[in-house]
């Protein structure tokens, strides 16, 4: 995947970065950087793209991404009944960014930290850690980057090390990008794919012609179509359909609106086509998806 380079500046008085990303809406920004990135979503829902993986995210979503792995987060549209005119919704994440050698060139190669070193190697494809559901209580302090906030620099760094040790002990993580995925980090091409993805994320609810997507990247339509598939592993139509179905899932879960209305608001002028495309992505009909959510 070709993406734009992002320069990461460490937090003052620290050799790594800890920050809270809080915005009215996360806009799609297809990028990469040489740092590992640990991200905990604390508020909001949307679409997480890591390499060739496109999945939903929500509160409690925890991922560890390896260096130079292209990724983006794009917020889901707000539910009209909850965030209509005059309303607003905050999207928030706690983000940790660090280089492998932030505590020395060979720390994670030493025997006592070998499990962490192995964890970092596996993160080259991105790792997702499911939110703990143990009824005993909330996650332990070492389970969440949130616990690092408010600590002085030295304690933050020790806390990050404990967090990595804890994550290395968990056996419930799963890779995100496919085993054969190999990023192509051409910065000029990254600007083109970034412009195309921004357009798709901003305009998925209306008809989008190939010519419009191509124009965003300053390319001919045929070339743009080939370029998008070559760099993302999917077609423009396939990616757009994924965005629309994800938005529909949000509305099905958060509102009582008619399925036909939801289909129209997510870019589908034909209900039968919406049902067919939804089933392709989710493996079930929209009505069944809503029913299962309410049963749970």
C-alpha positions in Angstrom: 0.0 0.0 0.0 1.3 3.4 -0.9 0.8 6.0 1.8 2.1 9.4 3.0 4.9 9.7 5.5 4.1 11.0 9.0 6.8 12.6 11.1 6.3 11.7 14.8 7.7 14.1 17.4 8.2 12.6 20.9 6.5 14.0 23.9 8.6 16.6 25.7 11.1 15.1 28.2 10.5 11.7 26.7 12.0 9.5 24.0 8.6 8.4 22.7 5.1 9.9 22.2 1.9 9.6 24.3 -1.1 11.7 23.3 -4.8 11.8 23.2 -6.4 12.2 19.8 -9.7 13.9 20.4 -11.6 15.3 17.4 -15.2 15.8 16.3 -14.4 13.2 13.6 -11.5 11.2 12.5 -10.9 11.8 8.8 -9.3 9.2 6.7 -5.5 9.8 6.4 -3.6 7.0 4.8 -0.1 7.2 6.3 2.9 5.4 7.7 5.8 6.1 10.1 8.9 4.3 11.4 7.4 4.1 14.9 5.3 1.3 16.5 1.9 2.6 17.3 -0.4 1.3 20.1 -3.9 2.8 19.8 -6.8 2.4 22.2 -10.2 3.8 21.0 -12.0 5.3 23.9 -14.9 7.1 22.2 -16.6 6.8 18.8 -16.9 4.2 16.1 -15.7 3.9 12.5 -13.5 2.1 10.0 -9.9 1.0 10.7 -7.8 0.3 7.6 -4.4 -1.5 8.3 -2.6 -2.7 5.2 -5.2 -4.7 3.3 -7.5 -5.1 6.3 -10.7 -3.0 6.5 -12.6 -3.5 9.8 -14.9 -1.7 12.2 -13.6 -0.2 15.4 -15.3 1.0 18.6 -14.6 1.8 22.2 -12.1 -0.6 23.7 -10.5 -1.4 20.4 -6.8 -1.9 21.0 -4.2 -2.4 18.2 -0.4 -2.6 17.9 1.0 -1.6 14.5 4.6 -2.2 13.4 6.9 0.3 11.7 6.0 1.5 8.2 2.7 -0.3 8.2 0.1 2.0 6.3 -3.1 2.6 8.3 -5.9 5.0 8.8 -9.0 5.6 11.0 -12.2 7.1 9.7 -15.1 7.9 12.0 -18.6 6.6 11.3 -21.3 9.2 10.5 -23.3 10.2 13.5 -26.8 8.8 14.0 -29.3 11.6 13.2 -31.5 11.0 16.2 -28.6 11.3 18.6 -26.3 13.8 16.9 -28.7 15.8 14.7 -28.6 19.6 14.3 -27.1 21.3 17.3 -25.6 18.0 18.5 -22.0 16.7 18.4 -20.0 13.6 19.0 -16.4 13.4 20.1 -14.1 10.7 18.8 -11.2 9.9 21.0 -8.2 7.6 21.2 -5.1 7.2 23.4 -2.1 6.8 21.1 1.4 5.6 22.0 4.2 5.8 19.4 7.7 4.5 19.9 10.7 3.1 18.1 12.1 -0.3 18.9 15.3 1.2 20.3 13.7 3.9 22.4 15.2 2.2 25.5 18.4 1.1 23.8 19.3 -0.8 20.7 19.1 -4.3 22.1 16.8 -4.3 25.1 14.1 -6.4 23.4 16.7 -8.9 22.2 17.7 -9.8 25.8 16.3 -13.1 27.3 13.9 -11.5 29.9 12.3 -9.4 27.2 12.3 -12.0 24.4 8.5 -12.3 24.5 8.2 -8.6 23.9 10.6 -8.8 21.0 8.5 -11.5 19.5 5.4 -9.4 20.0 7.0 -6.5 18.1 8.0 -8.8 15.3 4.4 -10.0 14.9 3.2 -6.4 14.9 4.7 -6.0 11.4 1.2 -7.1 10.1 -0.6 -5.2 12.9 -2.2 -6.9 15.9 -5.7 -6.6 17.4 -6.4 -7.3 21.0 -10.0 -7.9 21.9 -11.5 -5.9 24.8 -11.4 -8.1 28.0 -14.9 -9.2 29.0 -14.2 -10.8 32.3 -17.1 -9.9 34.7 -14.6 -9.6 37.6 -14.0 -6.0 36.7 -12.3 -3.5 34.4 -8.8 -4.3 32.9 -5.8 -4.2 35.1 -3.6 -1.1 34.9 -1.2 -2.8 32.6 -4.0 -3.6 30.2 -4.6 -0.1 28.9 -2.5 2.9 27.6 -5.0 5.1 29.5 -3.2 4.3 32.7 -0.1 6.1 31.4 -1.8 9.4 31.2 -1.0 11.8 34.0 2.2 10.0 35.1 5.6 11.7 35.1 7.9 10.8 32.2 10.0 8.1 34.0 6.8 6.4 35.4 5.2 6.6 32.0 8.1 4.8 30.4 8.1 2.1 33.0 4.4 1.8 32.6 4.8 1.4 28.8 7.3 -1.4 29.4 4.9 -3.2 31.8 2.1 -2.7 29.2 4.2 -4.4 26.5 5.2 -7.2 28.8 1.5 -7.8 29.6 0.4 -7.7 25.9 3.2 -10.2 25.1 1.7 -12.6 27.6 -1.7 -12.5 26.0 -2.6 -15.2 23.5 -5.8 -13.6 22.2 -4.3 -11.2 19.6 -4.8 -11.7 15.9 -3.0 -10.3 12.9 -4.7 -7.6 10.8 -2.9 -7.4 7.4 -2.7 -10.5 5.3 0.3 -12.7 5.4 1.2 -11.8 1.8 0.7 -8.1 2.2 3.7 -6.0 1.3 3.5 -2.2 1.5 4.8 0.0 -1.3 5.8 3.2 0.4 6.1 5.6 -2.5 5.4 9.1 -1.1 4.2 10.7 -4.3 1.9 7.8 -5.0 0.8 8.0 -1.4 -0.6 11.5 -2.0 -2.7 10.2 -4.8 -4.2 7.2 -2.9 -4.8 9.5 0.1 -6.8 11.9 -2.0 -8.9 9.1 -3.5 -9.6 7.6 -0.1 -10.5 11.0 1.4 -13.0 11.5 -1.4 -14.6 8.1 -0.9 -14.8 8.5 2.9 -16.3 12.0 2.6 -18.8 11.2 -0.2 -19.8 7.6 0.1 -23.5 8.5 0.8 -24.0 9.8 -2.8 -23.3 8.4 -6.2 -19.5 8.7 -7.0 -18.4 8.3 -10.6 -15.0 6.8 -11.4 -14.1 10.0 -13.2 -14.5 12.0 -10.0 -12.3 9.6 -8.0 -9.7 9.8 -10.8 -9.8 13.6 -10.9 -9.0 13.7 -7.2 -5.8 11.9 -8.0 -5.1 13.8 -11.2 -5.3 10.6 -13.2 -7.2 9.2 -16.1 -10.1 6.9 -15.0 -8.6 3.7 -16.3 -5.3 4.4 -14.8 -6.9 5.4 -11.5 -8.8 2.2 -11.3 -5.7 0.1 -11.9 -3.7 2.2 -9.5 -6.2 1.9 -6.7 -6.5 -1.9 -7.1 -2.7 -2.3 -7.3 -2.0 -0.3 -4.2 -4.9 -1.3 -2.0 -5.6 -4.9 -3.1 -9.3 -4.1 -3.8 -11.3 -2.2 -6.4 -12.7 1.3 -5.9 -16.2 -0.3 -6.0 -15.3 -2.9 -3.4 -13.8 -0.3 -1.0 -16.7 2.0 -1.5 -19.2 -0.8 -0.7 -17.3 -1.6 2.5 -17.6 2.0 3.6 -21.3 2.1 2.9 -22.0 -1.2 4.6 -20.0 -0.1 7.7 -22.1 3.2 7.8 -25.3 1.1 7.5 -24.2 -1.1 10.4 -23.8 1.9 12.6 -27.3 3.2 11.7 -28.9 -0.3 12.2 -27.3 -0.5 15.6 -27.9 3.0 16.8 -31.4 3.9 15.4 -34.8 2.4 14.7 -35.0 3.8 11.2 -36.5 1.8 8.3 -33.9 -0.3 6.5 -35.0 1.2 3.2 -34.2 4.7 4.5 -30.8 3.6 5.9 -30.0 2.1 2.5 -30.8 5.3 0.7 -28.8 7.4 3.2 -25.7 5.1 2.7 -25.7 5.5 -1.1 -27.9 2.6 -2.2 -30.8 3.7 -4.4 -32.1 0.1 -4.7 -33.0 -1.9 -1.6 -32.4 -5.2 -3.2 -28.9 -4.1 -4.2 -28.3 -2.9 -0.6 -29.4 -6.3 0.8 -27.2 -8.1 -1.6 -24.1 -6.0 -0.9 -24.7 -6.1 2.8 -24.8 -9.9 2.7 -21.6 -10.0 0.8 -19.8 -8.1 3.5 -21.5 -9.3 6.6 -22.7 -12.7 5.6 -26.3 -11.9 6.6 -29.2 -9.6 5.7 -29.5 -6.2 7.3 -32.6 -7.2 9.2 -30.8 -10.2 10.7 -27.9 -8.1 11.6 -30.1 -5.7 13.6 -32.0 -8.6 15.2 -28.8 -10.2 16.4 -27.6 -7.0 17.9 -30.8 -6.6 19.9 -30.7 -10.2 21.1 -27.3 -9.6 22.6 
